[in-house]
């Protein structure tokens, strides 16, 4: 096979960057993968930051390793694409250097900025300035409705760090920063541009909107050129090529954010195709043909990677992160000793995989319903369908007979309850889906797949390497951009369902009853969350 069909895809997430090497033909074949981790810093007032150099160093380190271990010649890589966490705010100078640690999607410090610019005026819609809401909805199809949106992070830096803000040349998202490190070009893909809610998403009018920039006091000179997902932004610079162990000039395409590219990598390219994602964060997303917004449920459609398509998304702040919490606080105190006896060497990734295998075994042996215990997976607030930075997780209905195994299972079921809540909200605007794709690290667990089927009442389909659906989407976008695939029409057949989990009728009534309780827990505790967690 022609080696130019090799594509490198970088999935840059909250906890690490995973580099995947793909071969594209009539199918998509993952040849190898390599993970490089980095830290997340939580600050006072709801801040969440990462270091831009950590992202870049992780990308370079994992690329060099994957090339060396698989003996791939640099010139054999035909293209590069990124799939990255979205809604970050990376402010850079003229040289492309980050002026401060980027504020990522979890950062909620910009409460005052959100309130000052949006929550005022005599004419209100859901508590927001009605004129600004209607103008934003008309132009962008959405609204920067929460302090975690990038628009308010931009204003937070302007208000709190004026010396830094005066040096700003461009305002980028995570992926766009990394593309600049690769190519030296400043650009942003349409999905990230859309999430600034300064970008006109009406067909035939795509572009930065001068009126919205004036309305929300944003300097248009800070906004980069917008490119398509499949567009070649540039070639690797000599410096970037040396750092990555690749050939200078290797094409780098626009790529996209994690949501938009995961939809493609999940094989959800048809109209109304829907997928559930469980990674560190999580979402439910449907592939649609027009702009949609549901203000009451905090769901909106953003520009997709495929021309003329949008992704209608309901987000969850902490999803797989809840299982990580279980690992660190309910399991390691007992299982850690066991791991030291059963794993060879200090391979953290292997230890983590082994621990998750043990947790899955524990959950599989614990009766469905977790003894009536219900967990709310809002460890860092809630987004859709009820946006609230103060919401937190809890175990509800613990009794004397409740054991740790029930708590662990309740966490997996709680995440599934929330996914059902979001799925039902999404389906207020699209037809009911009998089958839903499930991807992300959570989909590697057969137990979690079956729980997702039982709780949602849908047939749950998984694919090969579901944890790398975003990277696969980036590789496919790159393949289309380089002409290795004629169009996205071929993608669906390239990513078939490998396993299907049907809902079990015997648990239907129990899970319906528990789900009914789950959906009332936020409403019943909203004021208490605020009293305990308001800064």
matplotlib code that plots the C-alpha trace (Angstrom):
import matplotlib.pyplot as plt

x = [0.0, 1.2, 2.8, 1.5, -1.8, -0.3, -1.9, -1.0, -4.0, -3.5, -6.3, -5.5, -7.8, -8.0, -5.6, -3.3, -2.5, -2.9, -1.2, -2.6, -1.1, -3.7, -3.6, -6.5, -7.8, -11.3, -11.3, -9.5, -6.9, -5.3, -1.6, -0.4, -1.2, 0.8, -0.4, 1.5, -0.1, 0.0, -1.5, -4.6, -4.5, -7.6, -7.4, -9.5, -12.8, -13.5, -10.5, -9.1, -5.9, -3.2, 0.2, 0.3, 3.9, 2.6, 0.3, 3.0, 5.6, 3.1, 2.3, 6.0, 7.0, 4.2, 4.9, 8.6, 7.9, 5.2, 7.5, 10.5, 8.7, 6.9, 9.9, 8.0, 10.0, 9.2, 8.3, 5.8, 3.4, 1.1, -0.7, -1.4, -4.7, -5.7, -8.8, -8.8, -10.8, -12.9, -13.9, -10.4, -9.0, -5.4, -4.2, -0.9, 1.5, 2.7, 5.2, 2.5, 3.6, 0.9, 0.8, -0.6, -1.8, -4.8, -8.2, -9.8, -13.5, -13.9, -12.9, -15.8, -14.2, -15.8, -19.0, -18.7, -17.9, -20.9, -23.2, -22.0, -22.2, -25.3, -27.4, -28.9, -31.5, -35.2, -36.1, -35.0, -35.1, -34.3, -32.6, -30.4, -30.4, -33.1, -31.7, -28.3, -29.9, -32.0, -29.2, -26.8, -29.4, -30.2, -26.6, -24.9, -27.7, -26.6, -25.5, -22.5, -24.8, -22.4, -19.3, -17.4, -17.9, -14.7, -16.1, -16.2, -12.7, -11.4, -13.1, -11.8, -8.2, -8.9, -10.4, -8.0, -4.7, -4.6, -0.8, -1.2, -4.2, -2.4, 0.1, -2.6, -2.2, -4.6, -7.2, -7.1, -8.6, -6.5, -6.3, -5.6, -2.7, -1.1, -1.6, 0.3, 3.1, 3.2, 2.9, 3.5, 0.0, -2.8, -6.1, -9.3, -11.7, -15.4, -16.5, -14.2, -15.1, -18.8, -18.2, -17.0, -20.6, -19.1, -19.2, -22.1, -23.2, -25.9, -25.4, -23.9, -22.8, -20.1, -17.6, -16.8, -19.7, -18.7, -21.9, -21.6, -17.9, -19.1, -22.0, -19.7, -16.7, -14.2, -11.3, -11.7, -8.0, -7.7, -9.7, -7.8, -8.8, -11.3, -10.6, -12.5, -11.9, -10.4, -8.3, -4.6, -3.5, 0.2, 3.2, 5.3, 8.0, 11.6, 11.6, 8.3, 9.5, 12.6, 10.7, 8.2, 10.6, 8.7, 9.5, 9.4, 6.4, 4.2, 0.6, -1.4, -5.2, -7.6, -9.1, -11.6, -12.8, -13.5, -17.3, -17.3, -14.6, -15.9, -19.2, -17.3, -15.0, -18.1, -19.6, -22.4, -22.4, -26.1, -28.8, -29.9, -27.2, -26.6, -23.7, -23.0, -19.5, -17.9, -14.4, -13.2, -16.2, -19.2, -22.0, -24.8, -24.6, -26.8, -25.7, -28.3, -28.8, -29.8, -29.1, -31.0, -31.0, -32.9, -32.1, -34.1, -32.0, -28.7, -28.4, -27.3, -25.9, -22.4, -20.8, -19.7, -16.7, -18.7, -20.0, -23.6, -23.9, -24.1, -23.7, -26.6, -24.9, -25.8, -22.7, -21.8, -18.9, -17.7, -18.5, -15.6, -14.0, -16.5, -15.0, -11.6, -12.8, -14.0, -10.6, -8.7, -11.1, -13.0, -10.7, -7.0, -7.0, -7.8, -6.9, -3.6, -1.8, -3.2, -1.9, 1.6, 1.6, 0.0, 1.7, 5.2, 7.1, 6.0, 3.8, 1.1, -1.0, -1.0, -1.8, -4.7, -6.0, -5.8, -7.6, -10.4, -10.7, -11.1, -13.7, -15.6, -15.5, -16.8, -19.7, -20.6, -21.0, -23.2, -26.9, -28.4, -29.9, -27.1, -29.4, -31.5, -28.5, -28.4, -25.4, -25.4, -22.4, -22.0, -18.5, -17.6, -21.1, -23.7, -24.3, -27.1, -29.9, -29.6, -26.6, -25.3, -21.7, -22.7, -24.2, -22.2, -22.2, -24.0, -25.0, -28.7, -30.5, -27.6, -28.7, -27.0, -26.9, -25.1, -21.6, -18.7, -19.5, -23.0, -21.5, -19.2, -22.0, -24.2, -21.6, -21.7, -25.5, -25.6, -23.6, -26.0, -29.0, -27.6, -26.9, -30.6, -31.6, -29.6, -30.6, -34.3, -33.7, -31.9, -34.8, -37.2, -35.8, -34.9, -36.6, -36.4, -33.3, -33.7, -29.9, -27.2, -23.4, -21.4, -17.8, -15.0, -13.1, -16.3, -17.4, -14.4, -16.3, -18.9, -20.5, -21.0, -22.3, -25.0, -25.8, -26.2, -28.6, -30.6, -30.9, -31.6, -33.8, -31.8, -29.7, -26.1, -23.6, -19.8, -17.0, -13.4, -11.2, -14.1, -11.7, -10.0, -13.1, -12.0, -8.6, -10.2, -12.4, -9.4, -7.7, -10.7, -11.0, -7.4, -7.9, -10.7, -8.7, -5.7, -7.9, -7.3, -11.0, -13.3, -15.9, -17.4, -20.0, -17.6, -17.1, -20.2, -19.3, -15.7, -16.8, -19.3, -20.8, -18.7, -20.9, -24.6, -26.0, -29.8, -31.8, -33.0, -36.7, -36.5, -34.8, -37.0, -39.4, -36.7, -34.5, -37.5, -38.4, -34.8, -34.5, -37.6, -36.0, -32.7, -34.2, -35.8, -32.6, -31.2, -34.4, -34.8, -31.2, -30.5, -30.7, -28.7, -25.9, -25.8, -25.7, -22.7, -20.8, -21.4, -18.1]
y = [0.0, 3.6, 4.8, 8.4, 7.0, 7.3, 10.0, 11.3, 12.4, 14.1, 14.0, 16.7, 16.3, 17.3, 14.9, 14.0, 14.0, 10.8, 10.5, 7.9, 6.6, 5.6, 4.0, 5.0, 2.7, 1.3, 1.2, 3.1, 1.1, 2.3, 1.2, 2.5, 5.0, 6.7, 8.7, 11.6, 13.0, 16.5, 18.2, 20.3, 23.2, 24.3, 27.8, 29.9, 31.2, 28.3, 28.5, 25.7, 26.1, 24.2, 25.2, 25.6, 24.2, 21.0, 20.4, 21.0, 19.0, 16.1, 16.2, 16.2, 13.5, 11.1, 11.7, 10.9, 7.8, 6.5, 7.1, 5.4, 2.4, 1.7, 2.4, 4.9, 7.0, 10.8, 11.1, 8.3, 10.6, 12.2, 14.6, 15.7, 16.8, 17.8, 16.9, 19.0, 20.0, 23.0, 26.3, 27.1, 30.6, 30.9, 34.5, 34.8, 37.5, 38.2, 35.4, 33.0, 32.6, 32.1, 35.1, 33.3, 29.8, 29.0, 28.9, 25.7, 24.7, 24.0, 27.5, 29.4, 32.5, 35.0, 35.3, 39.1, 39.6, 37.4, 39.3, 42.8, 42.2, 40.0, 40.0, 43.5, 45.7, 46.2, 43.6, 40.2, 36.6, 34.0, 36.7, 37.9, 41.1, 40.5, 42.6, 40.9, 37.5, 38.0, 39.5, 36.6, 34.0, 35.5, 35.7, 32.8, 30.5, 30.4, 32.5, 32.7, 31.9, 30.8, 32.2, 29.2, 30.4, 31.7, 35.2, 35.8, 34.4, 36.9, 39.7, 38.2, 38.6, 42.1, 43.1, 41.3, 41.2, 44.4, 44.3, 40.9, 41.9, 44.8, 42.3, 40.1, 39.6, 36.7, 34.8, 31.1, 27.8, 24.8, 23.2, 26.5, 27.2, 23.8, 24.4, 27.6, 25.8, 23.4, 25.8, 29.4, 30.4, 31.9, 30.3, 29.0, 26.3, 27.2, 25.1, 27.0, 30.3, 29.5, 28.9, 32.5, 33.4, 36.3, 34.2, 34.5, 30.9, 31.7, 29.9, 32.4, 34.8, 32.8, 35.1, 37.2, 39.6, 43.2, 44.1, 41.4, 42.3, 45.9, 44.7, 42.5, 44.8, 42.5, 43.8, 42.2, 42.4, 39.7, 37.2, 35.0, 33.9, 31.0, 27.9, 24.7, 21.5, 19.9, 22.9, 22.6, 25.4, 25.0, 22.7, 21.8, 24.3, 23.1, 23.7, 21.8, 19.0, 18.6, 18.5, 16.0, 13.8, 14.4, 15.9, 19.6, 20.7, 17.8, 19.2, 20.2, 20.4, 22.4, 19.5, 20.4, 20.2, 17.0, 17.1, 17.7, 15.2, 12.5, 12.5, 11.6, 9.1, 7.5, 7.0, 9.4, 11.2, 10.7, 13.2, 12.9, 10.2, 10.5, 9.5, 9.5, 10.3, 9.4, 10.7, 13.0, 15.2, 13.9, 14.9, 13.8, 15.1, 14.7, 15.4, 17.9, 19.9, 23.3, 25.5, 24.6, 26.0, 25.1, 27.9, 26.3, 23.1, 24.7, 22.8, 24.4, 23.4, 24.4, 24.2, 20.7, 19.5, 18.4, 21.1, 22.1, 20.1, 21.1, 19.2, 19.7, 19.2, 18.7, 18.8, 17.3, 18.7, 15.6, 12.1, 9.7, 12.0, 10.5, 7.0, 8.6, 10.0, 6.4, 5.1, 7.6, 7.8, 4.6, 2.0, 2.8, 2.5, -1.2, -2.2, -0.3, -3.0, -5.7, -3.8, -3.7, -7.5, -8.0, -5.5, -5.5, -2.2, 1.3, 1.5, 3.8, 3.3, -0.4, -0.1, 2.2, -0.2, -3.0, -1.1, -0.2, -3.9, -4.7, -2.0, -3.3, -6.8, -5.4, -3.6, -6.6, -8.7, -6.0, -6.2, -3.6, -0.6, -0.4, -1.3, 1.9, 4.3, 7.1, 9.2, 12.7, 13.1, 16.9, 17.0, 20.3, 21.7, 20.9, 22.1, 20.6, 20.3, 22.5, 24.9, 25.5, 25.9, 25.3, 21.8, 18.9, 15.1, 13.2, 9.6, 9.6, 6.9, 5.2, 2.7, 0.3, -2.4, -0.1, -1.2, 0.2, -2.0, -0.5, 3.0, 2.2, 0.8, 3.8, 6.1, 4.3, 4.3, 8.0, 9.0, 6.9, 8.6, 12.0, 10.9, 9.8, 13.2, 14.9, 12.5, 13.1, 16.8, 16.5, 14.5, 17.3, 18.7, 15.5, 12.1, 9.4, 7.2, 3.5, 3.0, 5.3, 5.1, 5.1, 6.2, 7.5, 5.6, 4.7, 2.6, 0.3, -1.2, -3.8, -3.3, 0.4, -0.2, -2.5, 0.0, 2.7, 0.4, -0.5, 3.0, 4.8, 2.0, 2.2, -0.2, 0.9, 0.4, 0.5, 0.6, -0.4, 1.6, 3.7, 5.7, 7.1, 8.2, 11.8, 10.9, 8.7, 11.6, 13.9, 11.3, 11.0, 14.8, 14.9, 12.2, 14.1, 17.3, 15.6, 13.9, 10.4, 10.1, 11.7, 12.9, 12.3, 10.0, 7.1, 7.5, 5.7, 2.4, 2.6, 2.7, -0.2, -1.1, -3.9, -4.7, -4.0, -4.0, -4.3, -3.0, -5.7, -5.6, -7.0, -3.8, -1.3, -0.5, -0.2, 2.1, 4.3, 4.7, 5.6, 8.0, 9.8, 10.4, 11.4, 14.2, 15.7, 15.7, 18.8, 20.8, 19.7, 20.6, 23.6, 26.2, 24.1, 23.7, 27.5, 28.1, 25.8, 26.6, 30.2, 32.2]
z = [0.0, -0.7, 2.5, 1.8, 3.2, 6.7, 8.7, 12.2, 14.4, 17.7, 20.2, 22.8, 25.8, 29.4, 30.9, 28.0, 24.3, 22.3, 19.0, 16.7, 13.4, 10.8, 7.4, 5.1, 2.3, 1.9, 5.7, 8.4, 10.3, 13.5, 13.2, 16.6, 19.4, 22.1, 25.1, 26.8, 30.0, 31.5, 34.6, 35.1, 37.5, 39.4, 40.8, 43.3, 42.1, 39.7, 37.5, 35.3, 33.5, 31.6, 30.2, 26.5, 26.4, 28.1, 25.2, 22.6, 24.4, 24.8, 21.1, 20.1, 22.7, 21.6, 17.9, 18.2, 20.2, 17.8, 14.8, 16.4, 17.9, 14.6, 12.4, 10.2, 7.9, 8.3, 4.6, 4.9, 6.9, 4.3, 6.7, 10.2, 11.9, 15.5, 17.5, 20.6, 23.7, 22.8, 24.5, 25.6, 25.5, 24.3, 24.1, 22.1, 21.0, 17.5, 17.8, 18.8, 22.4, 24.9, 27.2, 30.1, 31.0, 28.8, 30.5, 29.4, 29.0, 32.7, 33.8, 35.3, 36.8, 34.4, 36.5, 36.8, 33.1, 32.1, 34.4, 33.3, 29.6, 29.4, 32.6, 32.5, 30.7, 31.1, 28.4, 29.7, 28.3, 30.9, 32.9, 30.0, 28.0, 25.5, 22.7, 22.9, 23.2, 20.1, 18.1, 19.0, 18.2, 14.8, 13.7, 15.4, 16.3, 19.9, 22.8, 25.2, 28.0, 30.8, 32.5, 31.0, 27.4, 25.7, 25.2, 28.9, 29.5, 27.0, 29.0, 32.3, 31.2, 29.9, 33.3, 35.6, 33.7, 31.6, 31.1, 29.5, 27.5, 25.9, 24.4, 22.8, 19.0, 18.4, 20.4, 19.6, 20.8, 21.8, 18.4, 16.7, 19.0, 18.2, 14.5, 14.8, 16.6, 13.6, 10.7, 12.0, 10.7, 12.8, 11.9, 13.5, 12.3, 12.1, 15.0, 17.4, 15.8, 16.3, 20.0, 20.5, 19.5, 17.4, 14.1, 11.7, 11.0, 8.5, 5.2, 2.7, 5.4, 7.2, 8.9, 11.9, 12.6, 13.1, 14.8, 17.5, 18.0, 18.7, 20.9, 23.0, 22.9, 21.2, 19.1, 15.6, 15.1, 17.7, 15.6, 13.2, 9.7, 9.7, 7.7, 6.9, 8.7, 5.6, 4.5, 4.5, 6.8, 6.0, 6.2, 9.1, 9.8, 10.0, 13.8, 14.3, 12.1, 14.2, 17.4, 16.1, 14.1, 10.9, 7.5, 7.0, 4.8, 5.9, 5.4, 8.5, 7.9, 10.0, 11.9, 14.6, 18.1, 20.0, 19.6, 15.8, 15.0, 17.4, 15.5, 12.3, 14.0, 15.5, 12.0, 12.7, 9.4, 8.4, 9.3, 12.9, 13.6, 17.4, 19.6, 23.3, 24.5, 27.8, 28.3, 31.1, 30.1, 28.1, 25.8, 23.6, 20.0, 16.9, 13.3, 11.9, 8.7, 10.3, 13.2, 16.4, 19.9, 23.1, 25.6, 28.4, 28.2, 27.3, 24.0, 20.7, 17.3, 16.2, 12.8, 12.0, 10.2, 7.2, 4.8, 5.5, 8.7, 12.4, 15.6, 18.1, 21.4, 25.1, 27.3, 30.6, 32.6, 34.4, 32.9, 32.9, 35.5, 37.9, 37.4, 37.9, 41.2, 42.1, 41.2, 43.3, 46.3, 46.5, 45.0, 45.3, 49.1, 48.8, 45.3, 45.1, 47.1, 44.8, 41.8, 43.1, 43.2, 39.8, 37.5, 36.1, 36.7, 37.1, 33.9, 35.1, 32.0, 32.5, 36.2, 35.4, 32.7, 35.2, 37.9, 35.5, 34.6, 38.3, 38.7, 35.8, 37.3, 40.6, 38.8, 36.8, 40.0, 41.7, 41.0, 38.7, 40.4, 43.0, 45.8, 45.2, 45.5, 43.0, 42.2, 40.6, 38.3, 38.8, 40.3, 38.7, 38.1, 35.5, 32.0, 30.0, 30.5, 33.7, 33.6, 37.2, 38.2, 41.9, 41.4, 42.9, 43.1, 45.8, 46.7, 47.4, 49.4, 51.2, 53.9, 56.3, 53.7, 51.2, 50.4, 48.4, 45.4, 45.2, 45.3, 42.4, 40.3, 41.2, 39.7, 36.3, 36.4, 37.5, 34.4, 32.3, 33.9, 33.0, 29.4, 29.2, 30.5, 27.8, 25.1, 25.8, 25.7, 22.4, 21.0, 21.5, 18.3, 16.4, 15.8, 18.5, 17.9, 18.4, 18.1, 19.4, 19.0, 22.3, 22.1, 24.3, 27.0, 28.8, 25.7, 26.2, 29.2, 28.2, 31.6, 31.1, 27.5, 29.0, 31.7, 29.1, 27.1, 30.1, 31.5, 28.1, 26.7, 23.4, 21.4, 22.1, 19.3, 19.8, 17.3, 17.1, 19.4, 20.7, 23.0, 19.8, 17.9, 17.9, 16.5, 13.9, 12.9, 12.6, 10.4, 8.1, 7.9, 6.9, 4.3, 2.7, 2.8, 1.1, -1.5, -0.2, 0.3, -2.4, 0.2, 3.6, 1.9, 2.3, 6.0, 7.4, 5.7, 7.0, 10.6, 11.2, 14.6, 16.1, 19.1, 20.0, 23.5, 23.7, 26.7, 29.0, 29.6, 33.1, 34.4, 32.5, 35.3, 38.0, 35.9, 34.9, 38.5, 39.5, 36.5, 37.7, 41.0, 39.4, 37.4, 40.5, 42.6, 40.9, 41.3, 44.9, 45.8, 43.6, 46.4, 48.7, 46.1, 45.7, 49.5, 49.9, 46.8, 45.9, 46.2]

ax = plt.figure().add_subplot(projection="3d")
ax.plot(x, y, z, "-o")
ax.set_aspect("equal")
plt.show()
